[in-house]
C-alpha cells in the first residue's frame, strides 16, 4: 500500500481558530480539547480578545484571522472553524483566502434547523451579547430575518465572566444564566421549536437547556461534529 504525503500534521481534519483568552474552559466548551471525540488542531489568534471580537466587532482582526487560517491549512487541516459565533462576519473572507471548507459560526445552523421543524415552528437563537449581535453577523451566517434572539446579558455570571476574560467561573451560576435566558426566550416566542446556541462557551449547558425547555438544542459541538464527519467520513468494512 502506498500513501500520499504533503502535510505537516495528520489525523486532525478540523482546524479551530481560537480567541486569545484566559477564562476557564470546561468540558463542552469548544476550547477544551476533551470536548471532542476526534483530534482537532488549535491556533490562537493573538490580540483577539473576547471583548474585542464580541463587543467591538473584531475590528482590525480580519488579516490576523486569515493568516492564522492559512497556517492551519498549511499545517494539514482540511477545514476551518472558529471559537466565536460573532466571527460569522469573516465567513466569506476566510473561505476565499484558504480554499477549504469554512464554518465560522454556530449561527450557520439556524436555517438548517428551521428546515427540520414542523410547520409553524422556527429556531430561536441564544447569544452571549444580543446588544452587539448585528444584522451583519446574522446575514453572514444565513440566519433568516426576524429570528427570535435571547441573551445571557444581564445575568449574574456567564456574559460578565466570559467577555470580561475572568480567571474564575462559577459554573452553576453560568448554567443558571443560560437556562433562564432560554426559558425567557421560549416564553416570549411560543413558536420556537428548537434553540441554536451562538456562543461556543454555551456547549456545557446544552443539556440543562434541553431539560428545561423540552426543545432540541443545537450548539457548536453539534455543528463541528457534523462538519468533521464530512471532512473525514467514517470508513465501513
C-alpha angles and dihedrals in degrees: 000000000000124000131198123240133193103119132093094213129034133192098035108093096170122069116196122205106214131203115233102254142141104200115120116278110204126191108291091038111113091234094058107088090207088068091076132077089203135045118274131187117226129206121184116217103215115226093020098120121177090247094050094048100040104030100029101040094249088284114199094359103103095094090050093051092047092050092049092048091051090051091052091051091047088052090056113267119142099210140018132226133165137222098235127066090210089069089079085101088071096048098105096040096049093045090050092049100048106036095218130096113289128196107180101170144032085223088076088076093066100088091044092050089051089056090056096054129089120255113288094028129099141173123268124207126227113200137180091228120023091170092067101031098106133194086253091061091048096045092050089055094047094246111164115246114261095028109157113251129198128182145201090222110125092029125125102253125350106071094036096049096044100042090038089054091227122181094227130056127190098215096193092051092046090052091049090053091052095045094048093047091050092047091051093047092052092044091053093046113039091179092068110116100174140009130234116201109217097189118077089213091062095074095095090060099047094100093050090050090049092050092048100045100029088225132121111263123209117197137167093274088059092049099045092044088055090045093051092048089061094047093048110020116200114258114231124200 
